[in-house]
Amino acid sequence: MPTLLFVCTGNLCRSPMAATVASHVPAGRTEAVNVISAGLLRPGEPATDEAVKVMGRRGLDLSTHRSRRVGEASFRHQTGSTPVRWSM
């Protein structure tokens, strides 16, 4: 199964939000994909309160998310990676 890795700085809001949305693509629209997210900083932190609220309003749950640091294993097993950067 292919793996898609979303990456942002802290893995606290952007990449976990993108991965959560991507993992909820309706069945039948695409082949099965393992979706993960990671960041460059502090592993083990929960998603930001704002990210949890925003995703909750869309019926998606980030409450159990804990940040992960990008590591060699992440790149070794992924099929595609997507850096996540938002502009306002």
C-alpha positions in Angstrom: 0.0 0.0 0.0 1.4 3.4 -0.9 2.2 5.9 1.9 1.6 9.6 1.8 3.6 11.7 4.3 2.5 15.3 5.2 5.2 17.4 6.8 5.2 20.7 8.5 7.4 22.4 11.1 5.9 21.1 14.4 3.4 18.5 13.4 0.9 20.2 15.6 -1.7 21.7 13.2 -1.1 21.8 9.5 0.3 18.4 8.7 -2.0 16.5 11.1 -5.0 18.4 9.7 -4.0 17.6 6.1 -3.4 13.9 6.9 -6.7 13.6 8.7 -8.6 15.1 5.8 -6.7 13.0 3.3 -7.3 9.8 5.3 -11.1 10.5 5.1 -11.3 10.5 1.3 -14.5 8.5 0.5 -13.9 4.9 -0.3 -13.9 4.2 -4.1 -12.5 7.6 -5.0 -8.9 6.4 -4.8 -6.8 3.4 -4.0 -6.1 2.6 -0.3 -3.3 4.8 0.9 -1.5 4.9 4.3 -1.6 8.5 5.4 0.8 9.9 8.0 2.1 13.2 9.2 5.4 14.4 10.8 7.3 17.5 11.7 10.7 18.8 12.5 10.3 19.7 16.2 9.2 18.4 19.6 7.7 14.9 19.3 4.9 13.8 21.7 3.0 17.1 21.8 -0.8 17.2 21.2 -2.4 19.0 18.3 -3.1 22.7 19.0 -6.5 23.5 20.6 -7.5 25.5 17.5 -6.6 22.5 15.1 -8.7 20.2 17.3 -11.7 22.7 17.2 -11.5 23.3 13.5 -11.4 19.6 12.6 -14.1 18.9 15.2 -16.4 21.3 13.3 -15.9 19.1 10.3 -16.6 15.9 12.1 -12.9 14.9 12.3 -11.0 14.1 15.5 -7.5 15.2 16.2 -7.8 14.8 20.0 -5.5 11.8 20.2 -2.9 13.1 17.9 0.7 13.3 19.2 3.4 15.0 17.1 6.1 12.9 15.4 9.4 13.9 14.2 10.4 13.2 10.6 12.9 10.5 10.7 14.8 8.3 8.3 12.1 5.6 8.7 9.4 8.0 7.6 11.2 8.7 4.3 12.2 5.1 3.8 8.6 3.8 3.7 6.7 6.6 2.1 5.6 6.8 -1.5 5.0 10.5 -1.7 5.6 13.4 0.6 3.8 16.8 0.8 5.2 19.7 2.6 2.4 21.8 4.1 2.6 25.6 4.1 -0.3 27.9 4.4 -0.4 31.6 3.4 -2.8 34.1 4.8 
